[in-house]
Amino acid sequence: MPARARFALLASYRRLLSAPGAAAFTLSGLLGRLALSMSGVSLVVLLTERRGSYALAGTVAAAGLVTASVGLPLVGRLVDRYGQARVTVPTALYQLAPVTALLLCVRFGAPDWALYPCWAAGAAGPNLGGMARARWAHLYRGDPAARHLANSLEQSLDELCFMSGPVLGMVLCTTVAPEAGLVTAAVLGATGALLFSAQRRTEPPLSDAPSPQERRGRSPLRIPGLRVLMLTFLATGMIFGALDITTVAYAQSLGHKPAAGLLLGLVAGGSCVAGLVFGLLTPRRAPGVRFLTGVAAMAGVLLLPFLAAGLGRVGLVTLGVALFAAGTATAPTMVTGMSLVQELVSPRQLNEAMAVAVSGIVVGISAGAALAGAVADHAAPGAGYAVPVCAAALALLIALAGRRHLRGPSTAEESGPIVSASV
């Protein structure tokens, strides 16, 4: 990246975070999201080490994903009704109980079935990423360009957590104790949530006037555009889950299984860089058009690892370059999708709506991992890269079919003092 572009990037995000309280809720929310990204791999390592079964670890993790897909929107609805702090504090403290119960079950040899309710009971916690985006939406409610930049920052932070969280969890589990990763994730998650809740001056106030959806007691999923986004995000989650499993299987086939973490980090790295740069661009098209463009680009770049693997047993460097490039379309698509969620729903249902979108991703990750695992067991190494390609094509078809519902206000005027350059 040229020096001028780097300066513009740093200056823009520094001005964004200079708003009173912005850095505090961003950093505290980052702790909670880091914990979330650690917990999955920490659970798998714990159960494989203490119980000796990948199948058990996978099904226990899947039980948590199912619970999260249902529980996240319910917690989001409570946040919309009662406020972020009033819901996040008790939810974060409650989550410590089932995690502790699971650790005790593992430690004292409880039967396998006891692990499922423990993990499932603690899987649905506060969606700190969604609540942080809701704070940005309120903080810069009169500045669309700043909201675009803030959504780009949040997506890049998500990718940063997905890069570093699994690595940190793996290191703790393998160098300290199999339980260390999950214990650290639980402590970080509770600490981050409590610190986030303590930032009261940036918490969006509750509106006195309920939305029409609220008055009828209806879910924001009754909004057609949100249904389109959720289904598109479900297919996008399938991409993430399939890439994870296929990359691990392919690296193992080359005799370099430990390198799988680095390869997956390159996917997240490409998305992180793209998200930061995307934030500097001044949006000039309607959000629905930008979203369709992003999904189409995602479908295109995901052909790269598929083609690289299809050429034969390519080296890790070639595959790494293809995976980094494949990641570059993810963040812009997710940024625009979350911006559309903010425009399609009332502020009184924003947390629930963003939790619904995240739930779609969670379900998709589980489905994509299962499909890619089946392909990895019964096909040649690298054939599983066809799964994310098909999932991306499915996401594009869904977005195209529902494009008339993805209409938001035109953003041609979306320029402001935060954005200092177009890249």
N, C-alpha and C positions, 0 to 999 in steps of 0.2 A: 504494500500500500504506500503511495507517495506520501512524503512528509506533510504536504499541505492537507491531504485528506485525513491523515492521522490527527493533525492539529484540529481540524474541523470536528472530527468525531469526538475527541476528548473535550473540547470546549463546549460542544452542544450538550453532552451528557453531564458535564460538570454544572452547567447552568440549570439543567433539569433537576438535579439533585440538590441544588442550593435553596430550593423552596423550603420554608420552615417545616421541619419534621419529616421531610421526604427521605433523607438519608437514613434516619432512624428506623422508619417502618420498612424500608427496603432491606436493610442489613438484617434486622430481626426476622423478617419473613424469609430471608435467604437461609437462615439457620434451620427453620422448619422444613423448607423444601430440600435442603441437603439431607436431613434426617429421612425424609420420605424416599429419596433416591438410594439411600444406604440400606433400607430395611429389607427390600426384596432379596438382594444377594446375600445379606447377612442371615436371613431366615433359611435360605437354601443351604448355605455352608453349615449352619448350625445343625440342621436335621440330617444332612448327609454325613456329617462327622459323628454325631451322637446316636443316630438311628440307622445309618448306613443305607439309606434308600433315597434315590433321586425321585422315584415315583411318589413317595410320601411327601417329599419336599414340594414337588410340583403341584400336587392336589391340595395341600394345605395352602400354598400361595394362591391357587385358583379360588379357593373358598373366600379368601380375603378380597380378591378382585370382585367377586360377585357381590359381596357385602358392600364394598366401596361404591360400586356402580349404583346401588340403591340408596345407600346412606348419604353419599355426598350431596345429592339434591335436597334431601330432607334437612340436613344440617344447613345448607344454603338457604332454605326457606325460613328456618328459624333465625338465621342471621338477618335476613331481610325484615323480619317481623320485630325482632327484639334488639338488634344492633350487634356489631361485631364483637365487642368486648364481653357482653353479657352471655354470649353463646360460646365464644372461643375459650374462655378461661375454664369453665366446667368441663367442656369437651376434651380439652388438652389434658386436664388432670385425670379425667375418667380413663383416657386411653392408657395411662400407666398401669391400670389394674389388670386388664387382660394380657398385656405383654408380660407383666410380672408372673401372672398365672401360667402362661406358656413356658417361661423359663423354668419355673418350679416343676411343671409337668415333665419337662425334658430332664431336669436334674434328678428327680426322684423316680423316674421310670414309669410314669403314668402310661396307660394304654394309648395307642396311636389315635383312637377316635377322640380323645380328650383335647388333642391339639387343634382340631378343626374349630370348635366353638370359641376357643381362646383367641385364635388369630382372626376369625371372622368378627368377633365382638369388638375388636379394636381397630378394624380396618377403615372405618368411616370416621374420619376426623375433620377438623376445620380445613377448608381449602384456602390456605394462605395466599397462594398465587392469585386466585380469583378475588380475594379480599383486597390484595394490594392493587390489582387493576381497578377495583371499584374505588379505591382511595384516589388513584390517579385521575379517574374519570370525574370525580367530584372536585378534586383540587384544580384541574384544568378544564372545567366544564365549559368555559367560554373560549377555549383555545384548541381547536381540532388538531393543529400541527403538533402541539406539545403532547396531546394524548397519543398521537401516532408514535411519537418518539418514545413516550413512556411504555407503550405496549411493546415496542421493539426491545427496549431495555429488559422488560420482564421476561420476554421470550428468550432472550440471550442468557439471562440469569438461570432460567429453567434448564437450558442446554448446558450451562456451566455446571449445574448440580448433577445432571445426568452424566457428565464426564467424570467428575471427581468423586461423587458419592459412592458408586460401586467399587471404585478403586480403594477408597478409604475403608469401606466395609470389609473388603477382601483382606486388606493388610491387617486390620484389627483381628479378624477372625483367624488368620493363619499365623500371626506372630504373637498375639497375646493369649487369646482363648477363643474357642468357637462361639461363646456367648458374648464376647466383647463388642462385636459389631452391632448386635441388636440392643444391647444395653446402652451403648453410645448413641444410637439412633433415637431411642426412647427419651434419653436425657436431653439431647439436642432439640428434638421435636417439641417437648414440653417447654423447654427454656425459650425457644424461638417464638412459640405461640404466646407465652405469657408476656414476653418483651414486646411483641407486636401489639398485643391488646393494651399494653400500658401507654401506647402512643395515642392518647385520646384526642389530641387537638387536630389530628388528620383523619379521624374516623368520620365517615359520612353520616350526617344526621338522618334520623328517621323522618320521612315525609308525613305530614298530617293527613294528606289526602291519599287514600288507597287507590291503586290502579284499578281499571275495570276488571282485569283478570283476578286481582285480589278480592274485589267485592263479590265475585262469583265463586271464590275459592278454587280457582282453576290453576292448573300448572302452566308455566310459560311455554310448555311443549305444544299448547294449542295454537301457538303462533306458527304458521307454516314455514317461515324462514328459519326459525330455530330448529324445526324438525329436519330441514334440509342440511343445516350445519351439523347437527348431531350425527346424522347418518354419514355425512362426509367425513367427520372426525372419527367415526367408528372405523371406516375404511382406512383412514390415515393411521389409526392405532394399529391396525393389522400390519401396516408397513413396518412400524417400529418393532412389533413383536417378532415378525418374520425375519427382519434384518438381524436381530440379536441372535436368534437360534441358528440361522443359516451361517452367519459369520463365525460363530463358535465351532460349528460342525466342519466348516471349510478349513479353518485354521488347524483343527485337530487332524484333518486328513493330510495336511502338509507336515504334520509333526511339530507344529508350533502353537499348541492350544493356548499357552499363556499370552501369546500375542493378540488373542481375540479382544482382550480389554482395550489394547491400544487401537486396534482397528475400529472398534465401536466408538472409542473416544474421538477418532477422526471424523466420524459421521456427525457427532455432536459438535465437534469443533467447527466443521464447515457450516453448520446451522447457526452456531453462536456468532461467527464472523459475519455471516450474511445478515443476521438479525440486526447487529450493530450498524452495519452500513445501510441497511434498508431504512433504519430510523432517520437517517439524514436526508433521504429522498423526499421531495415535496410531492405528496399524492396529487395527481391531476385527473384521475379517472374515478368513477363511482366505485364504492367499495365492492359491490357485487361483481363488477368487471375485473377489478384487481384480484378478487378471490378466485374467479375462474382462471385468470392468467396464472396465478400461483399454483393452482392444482394441476393445470396443464404442464407447467414447467416441472413440477414434481414428478409427474408421470414420465416426462422425457428424460430427466437426469437419472432416474432409477434404472433405466436401461443400461447405464454404464457398468455397474458391478455385474449385472446379468451377462452382458456381452464379454466382460473381462474374464469371468469364470467360464463362459462358454468356449473361450479360445483354448482351453486346456488348463492345466494346473499352473496358473500364473503365479508369480512370486508375490510376496506380501506387499512389496513396495507398489507394484502395479495395482493391486487390489485396494491398497490404502488410498491411492490417488483417486481411484474411481469412487470409493466410499465417501471421501471428503467432498468430492464434487456432488455426489448424490445428496449430501446433507444440506447443500447451499439453498435448495428450494423450500426446505421445511419451515424455517423461521418466518420468512415473508408470508407464506400461506397461513401459518398459525396466527401471526400478528393481525393480518387482515380479517381472518375469521373471528378472532376475539373482538376486534373493533366492530364487526358487523353485529355480534351479540349485543354489544353496548348500545347500538343504534336501534335494534329491533325490539328491545324490551324496555319496559318502564324501569326507572331507577329503583323502584320499590321491589322489583323482582330480579335485580341484576345478579346478586350472589347466587341465587338458585339457578338462574339461566346459565351462568358460567360453570356451575357445578354439573349441570346437565351435559354441557359440552365436554367437560373433563371425563364424565362417566362414559360417554361414547368412546373416548380414546382408551379408557381402561378396559372396556369390554373388547375393543378391537385388538388391543395388545394380547389379551388372552387367546382370542381366536387365531390371530396371526401366528403366535408362538406354537399353538397346537398344530396348525396346518404345516408350518415349516418343519416342525419336529417329525411329522409323519413323512414328509418328503425326504428329509435327511436320512430317515431309517430305511427307505425303500428306493432311493434314486442315487445317481452319481453325486459326488461332492460338488457343491456349487449349484446344483439344480434348484435348490431352495430359493435362489435369488429370483426365480420366476414368480414366487408368491408375492413379494412386495411390488413387482411390476404389475401383476394382475390386480392387486389391491389398489394401486394408484390409478389404474384404468377404471376400476369400479368407483373410486372417489370422484373422478372426472365425470363419469356418466351420471352419478347422482347430482353433482353440482350443475351439470348442464340441464338435466331434467327439471331441476327446481330453480333455475336461474331467475325466473320471473318473481320469485319470492325473496330474492336477495337484493332488493332495492333499498338503498340507503340514500341519504342526502348527498348530493354531489359535493365532491371535495376539491373542486377546482380552486376554491378560494383558500384551501388549507395551507396557508403559510403564516408563519408567526415569528416572534422574536427568538424562540428556542432554536428553530432550524436555521443554521447559518450557511449551509452549503448543500448543493445537490451533487451526488457522486455518480 
